[in-house]
Amino acid sequence: MTVIVVIAILALIVLVMLVAGVTAYRRLVRAERAVAETWAAIDAELRRRHDLVPELVRLVAAGQERGVLEAVDRARATAVGAKEPRDRAVAESTLTRALRSLAEGADGYAAHGGRIVALRAELAAAEDRIDRLGTAYNEAVIAYNAAIQARPANIVAGMTGFTRRDLFQARTYAAT
């Protein structure tokens, strides 16, 4: 009789551990999905922003120094090519600075003035959305990183390949 009780207790312990592991895994998957979804929203907004840059460059090219235009082109190419949030944040900050230089030089540029103003407004709106989405992404990353460090999820995370994520810390001040 005591052997049966011991086996039943061990089976119950194994069952509880299994349920805890599955629950922890599902929580980690949900947290990881939230990070991926918010990153996808940032990526879409960054692509929209990148698509506006060539037209702005084309419209103000005649009134700009070649170095400013090359800096914007290089910064945009780097930003488009960056994949990881940390690299992306650095590249986007560099692009923002280059766009700010371009915008400063375009202030007195009269040709295409209405379209330039509209593009600058679109860029500013995109940058505002990126800042808001960046905050949501960072909140999701903080929750995810906390989840993979909490017990017993840290054991499950280590066994199943969940790793720490970086925050997105780009400062995209409007190029207006």
Secondary structure as UniProt FT lines:
FT   HELIX           2..60
FT   HELIX           61..63
FT   HELIX           66..81
FT   HELIX           85..106
FT   TURN            107..108
FT   TURN            111..112
FT   HELIX           113..149
FT   TURN            151..152
FT   HELIX           153..160
//
